Amino acid sequence: MKTYLDCIPCFLDQALRAARAATGDENIQRQVLDSVAGMLPGLPLDVTPPEIARRVYGIVADLTGNEDPYYEAKQQANRLALSLYPELKEVIAASSDPLFTACRLAIAGNSIDMGPRTAYGDLESIVQKALTSPLVVNDYEILQENLARAARILYLGDNAGEIVFDKMLIEELRQYKEGLEITFVVRERPIINDVTMKDAVDTGMDRVATCISNGSDTPSTHLSRCPAHLESLFRTADVIVSKGQGNFEALSGEQGNIFFMLKAKCSLVAKLLGVHTGDAVLKHQKI
C-alpha cells in the first residue's frame, strides 16, 4: 500500500501524541511537530505508511530522548490482557468452534493500538463485541483448508496486549493440528506500542512459539528491512498470519500465502479492504 495525502495529517497527529507521551515539555513537543512538518514537503508517496511512520517516531525519539514513550501503556495492556486470559481460554474451550473463536478474539485484540487514533481501553467490551459481531471479511474456511496441509506457520505480531490474544490463537492452532512449526515475529526495537522480544517473554509467547526479531523498528514487516533468515521463512512458510493494519499496509500485494487478521482503523485501509472503518477482517491473499 502506498502513502496517500490523507496520511499526512495522521502523521502529524501521531507525532503530537507520541511527543506528549514522551515528554511534558511543550517546547520540545513543538520542536517535534516542526521537524515532522519540515519533512512533509519531501514526503515520498510511493512508499508504505509504516516506512514514513518509522521516520516520524525516529524524530520523536531523537528530540525527546525517549525511545519508548508508550512503555507504560504497553505494560498496562499486557497486564490487562493477561488478567483476561483464564476467562477467555474458557470461552474458547466452550465454543462450538474453538479455533474460529480464537481467531475472532485475536482480531479483537488488534483494537489495542497507539498509532491510528482509535478508541480502546475497555478490553472486556472489545471482547464481548468480538464474540457477537460477525467478521465482515471471513476467509476462515480457506484458513482451515490451508492448515490441513500446513507444517510451518509464520505469525507476524503487531501490538502489546494484542500479543496475549495471539498466544491464545497459537495455542488453538497447536490443538487443531499437532506438530506445527510456529514462528512468532516481533520488532527489533520499540516503536509505538508494537511488540518486542520483552513483550513475548513477559506474556509467555516464547513458551508456545519460536520467537524471532524482524531486525527493524518499522511498525510493520518490510521484507527489504528483514534479515535473510526471516525472508527465507516468509518465502517457505505454508501459512503466514499477518496481524494488524501496519503489516497489511506493508504486505498487501506481496507474494505469499497470507491471512490478514485486523481491524480496519482508517478509511483508506477500509476502502482497500472493501469494508467500513472498525470492521473485523480475516482476509486471504495468495499471490
PLY file of the C-alpha trace (Angstrom):
ply
format ascii 1.0
element vertex 287
property float x
property float y
property float z
element edge 286
property int vertex1
property int vertex2
end_header
0.00 0.00 0.00
1.37 3.40 -0.94
1.14 6.52 1.20
-1.77 8.85 0.41
-2.20 12.57 1.01
-4.78 11.66 3.65
-1.96 10.02 5.63
-0.12 13.33 6.14
-2.37 14.85 8.85
-2.39 11.43 10.54
1.42 11.51 10.78
1.28 14.93 12.43
-1.39 13.72 14.85
0.67 10.65 15.74
3.77 12.80 16.22
2.00 15.11 18.66
0.50 12.27 20.69
3.83 10.44 20.84
5.67 13.63 21.81
3.20 14.27 24.61
3.65 10.68 25.80
7.42 11.14 25.70
7.73 14.49 27.48
5.67 17.14 29.22
7.86 19.92 27.77
5.70 21.84 25.28
8.76 23.43 23.70
10.11 20.02 22.77
6.67 18.91 21.63
6.63 21.94 19.30
10.10 21.02 18.03
8.82 17.55 17.16
5.87 18.96 15.23
8.06 21.48 13.42
10.56 18.78 12.47
7.88 16.39 11.20
6.17 19.23 9.33
9.52 20.11 7.74
9.81 16.54 6.48
6.42 16.60 4.77
7.26 18.63 1.63
9.67 15.93 0.50
7.47 13.06 1.64
7.61 10.21 -0.90
4.16 8.83 -1.63
5.44 5.68 -3.33
6.46 4.05 -0.04
4.24 2.46 2.58
2.82 4.42 5.54
4.81 2.36 8.10
8.06 3.42 6.41
7.08 7.06 6.91
5.91 6.32 10.46
9.37 4.95 11.23
10.83 8.34 10.34
8.18 10.19 12.36
8.78 8.17 15.52
12.51 8.43 14.97
12.16 12.21 15.16
10.16 11.87 18.38
12.86 9.67 19.93
15.71 11.93 18.83
14.18 15.20 20.06
12.65 13.95 23.31
15.39 11.48 24.25
12.66 8.91 24.91
12.89 5.88 22.62
9.86 4.13 24.13
7.20 6.72 25.06
4.46 4.11 25.24
6.38 1.76 27.55
3.97 2.08 30.48
0.93 1.81 28.22
2.33 -1.40 26.73
2.98 -2.87 30.15
-0.54 -2.00 31.24
-2.04 -3.53 28.10
-0.11 -6.76 28.63
-1.19 -6.97 32.28
-4.83 -6.32 31.45
-4.90 -8.86 28.64
-3.19 -11.47 30.83
-5.82 -10.89 33.53
-8.49 -11.85 30.98
-6.56 -14.87 29.73
-8.07 -17.57 32.04
-11.65 -16.47 31.34
-11.08 -16.21 27.60
-9.50 -19.66 27.49
-12.73 -20.99 29.00
-14.80 -19.10 26.42
-12.72 -20.61 23.61
-12.91 -24.13 25.03
-16.69 -23.93 25.47
-17.38 -22.64 21.95
-18.62 -24.83 19.11
-15.51 -23.96 17.06
-12.60 -23.08 19.36
-10.21 -22.17 16.54
-12.68 -19.76 14.96
-13.42 -18.19 18.33
-9.69 -17.76 18.93
-9.38 -16.08 15.51
-12.17 -13.65 16.35
-10.58 -12.80 19.68
-7.15 -12.35 18.08
-8.68 -9.88 15.65
-10.46 -8.12 18.53
-7.09 -7.77 20.24
-5.95 -5.71 17.26
-8.07 -2.86 18.66
-5.19 -2.11 21.05
-3.20 0.45 19.06
-1.47 3.72 19.93
-0.74 4.65 16.30
-4.01 5.40 14.49
-6.49 7.43 16.52
-8.61 4.55 17.81
-10.75 4.25 20.90
-9.57 1.36 23.03
-9.23 0.75 26.71
-12.18 -1.35 27.81
-10.90 -4.72 26.71
-13.84 -6.57 28.18
-16.30 -4.68 25.95
-13.99 -5.26 22.96
-14.10 -8.99 23.69
-17.87 -9.06 24.04
-18.31 -7.21 20.76
-15.93 -9.64 19.05
-17.97 -12.60 20.20
-21.26 -11.15 18.98
-20.25 -9.29 15.80
-19.56 -11.08 12.50
-16.30 -10.87 10.58
-17.10 -8.61 7.64
-14.48 -10.41 5.54
-14.38 -14.05 6.60
-11.96 -16.44 4.87
-11.87 -18.82 7.82
-12.82 -21.86 5.74
-9.87 -21.16 3.43
-7.63 -20.95 6.50
-8.88 -24.35 7.64
-8.18 -25.84 4.23
-4.63 -24.47 4.30
-3.98 -25.63 7.85
-4.93 -29.18 6.86
-1.82 -29.39 4.67
0.45 -26.98 6.56
3.59 -27.81 8.50
5.14 -24.33 9.02
3.33 -21.19 10.12
4.88 -17.73 10.25
2.91 -15.45 12.58
3.66 -11.73 12.27
2.88 -9.98 15.54
1.61 -6.45 15.98
0.88 -4.79 19.33
1.43 -5.24 23.04
-1.68 -6.53 24.81
-2.81 -7.98 21.50
0.03 -10.48 21.83
-1.91 -12.30 24.58
-4.78 -12.85 22.14
-2.24 -14.05 19.58
-0.91 -16.50 22.15
-4.38 -17.98 22.62
-4.77 -18.39 18.86
-1.40 -20.09 18.56
-2.36 -22.45 21.37
-5.54 -23.33 19.45
-3.57 -23.82 16.24
-1.50 -26.41 18.09
-4.66 -28.10 19.32
-6.13 -28.02 15.83
-3.11 -29.72 14.27
-0.26 -31.40 16.08
3.35 -30.91 15.06
3.06 -27.43 13.58
6.23 -25.34 13.49
5.12 -21.86 14.51
7.39 -18.81 14.46
6.22 -15.55 16.01
7.86 -12.32 14.80
8.42 -9.21 16.92
10.05 -5.81 16.29
13.76 -5.39 16.89
13.34 -2.16 18.87
10.42 -0.26 20.44
8.17 1.75 18.16
4.65 2.91 19.07
3.15 0.03 21.10
4.40 -2.71 18.79
5.57 -5.99 20.29
9.23 -6.57 21.10
11.02 -9.61 22.49
10.36 -8.29 26.00
6.61 -8.49 25.36
7.00 -12.03 24.04
8.82 -13.12 27.20
6.56 -11.17 29.59
3.40 -12.76 28.14
4.76 -16.29 27.71
4.61 -16.21 23.95
8.12 -17.68 23.90
6.70 -20.83 25.51
4.21 -21.56 22.71
6.14 -20.42 19.62
9.67 -19.77 18.41
10.07 -16.00 18.78
12.38 -14.03 16.49
13.02 -10.37 15.65
12.24 -8.81 12.30
15.51 -6.84 12.60
13.75 -3.48 12.30
11.87 -0.80 14.21
9.47 -0.21 11.33
5.90 -0.71 12.65
5.27 -3.48 10.11
7.05 -6.30 8.33
9.03 -4.95 5.38
10.93 -7.80 3.79
13.58 -5.39 2.47
14.43 -4.48 6.07
14.28 -8.03 7.43
17.27 -10.32 7.94
17.80 -13.02 5.33
16.63 -15.85 7.58
13.26 -14.15 8.15
12.75 -13.50 4.45
13.53 -17.18 3.87
10.94 -18.18 6.48
8.43 -15.90 4.78
9.06 -17.45 1.38
8.86 -21.05 2.64
6.04 -20.81 5.19
2.93 -22.81 4.35
0.71 -20.24 6.06
1.51 -16.64 7.02
-0.69 -14.99 9.65
-0.31 -11.22 9.35
-1.71 -9.28 12.29
-2.70 -5.64 12.18
-3.00 -2.71 9.83
0.73 -1.94 9.59
1.53 -5.43 8.35
-1.34 -5.21 5.87
-0.03 -1.87 4.58
3.40 -3.40 4.04
2.41 -6.81 2.68
-0.72 -6.28 0.59
0.43 -7.28 -2.87
3.42 -9.26 -1.54
3.85 -12.83 -2.77
2.91 -15.42 -0.17
0.05 -17.41 1.29
-1.06 -14.69 3.68
-4.03 -14.42 6.02
-4.56 -10.84 7.16
-6.24 -10.53 10.56
-7.04 -6.97 11.60
-9.47 -4.25 12.49
-9.69 -1.61 9.75
-8.67 1.52 11.65
-8.70 4.17 8.93
-10.88 4.95 5.95
-8.10 4.32 3.42
-7.39 0.79 4.62
-11.10 0.12 4.97
-11.65 1.18 1.36
-8.86 -1.09 0.12
-10.42 -3.99 2.00
-13.95 -3.14 0.87
-15.21 -2.65 4.44
-16.04 0.17 6.85
-13.75 1.67 9.48
-13.84 -0.51 12.59
-14.80 -3.70 10.77
-13.10 -7.00 11.63
-11.35 -8.80 8.79
-9.87 -12.26 8.14
-8.75 -11.97 4.54
-6.79 -14.46 2.45
-4.24 -13.29 -0.11
-2.27 -15.75 -2.20
-0.07 -14.45 -4.99
0 1
1 2
2 3
3 4
4 5
5 6
6 7
7 8
8 9
9 10
10 11
11 12
12 13
13 14
14 15
15 16
16 17
17 18
18 19
19 20
20 21
21 22
22 23
23 24
24 25
25 26
26 27
27 28
28 29
29 30
30 31
31 32
32 33
33 34
34 35
35 36
36 37
37 38
38 39
39 40
40 41
41 42
42 43
43 44
44 45
45 46
46 47
47 48
48 49
49 50
50 51
51 52
52 53
53 54
54 55
55 56
56 57
57 58
58 59
59 60
60 61
61 62
62 63
63 64
64 65
65 66
66 67
67 68
68 69
69 70
70 71
71 72
72 73
73 74
74 75
75 76
76 77
77 78
78 79
79 80
80 81
81 82
82 83
83 84
84 85
85 86
86 87
87 88
88 89
89 90
90 91
91 92
92 93
93 94
94 95
95 96
96 97
97 98
98 99
99 100
100 101
101 102
102 103
103 104
104 105
105 106
106 107
107 108
108 109
109 110
110 111
111 112
112 113
113 114
114 115
115 116
116 117
117 118
118 119
119 120
120 121
121 122
122 123
123 124
124 125
125 126
126 127
127 128
128 129
129 130
130 131
131 132
132 133
133 134
134 135
135 136
136 137
137 138
138 139
139 140
140 141
141 142
142 143
143 144
144 145
145 146
146 147
147 148
148 149
149 150
150 151
151 152
152 153
153 154
154 155
155 156
156 157
157 158
158 159
159 160
160 161
161 162
162 163
163 164
164 165
165 166
166 167
167 168
168 169
169 170
170 171
171 172
172 173
173 174
174 175
175 176
176 177
177 178
178 179
179 180
180 181
181 182
182 183
183 184
184 185
185 186
186 187
187 188
188 189
189 190
190 191
191 192
192 193
193 194
194 195
195 196
196 197
197 198
198 199
199 200
200 201
201 202
202 203
203 204
204 205
205 206
206 207
207 208
208 209
209 210
210 211
211 212
212 213
213 214
214 215
215 216
216 217
217 218
218 219
219 220
220 221
221 222
222 223
223 224
224 225
225 226
226 227
227 228
228 229
229 230
230 231
231 232
232 233
233 234
234 235
235 236
236 237
237 238
238 239
239 240
240 241
241 242
242 243
243 244
244 245
245 246
246 247
247 248
248 249
249 250
250 251
251 252
252 253
253 254
254 255
255 256
256 257
257 258
258 259
259 260
260 261
261 262
262 263
263 264
264 265
265 266
266 267
267 268
268 269
269 270
270 271
271 272
272 273
273 274
274 275
275 276
276 277
277 278
278 279
279 280
280 281
281 282
282 283
283 284
284 285
285 286
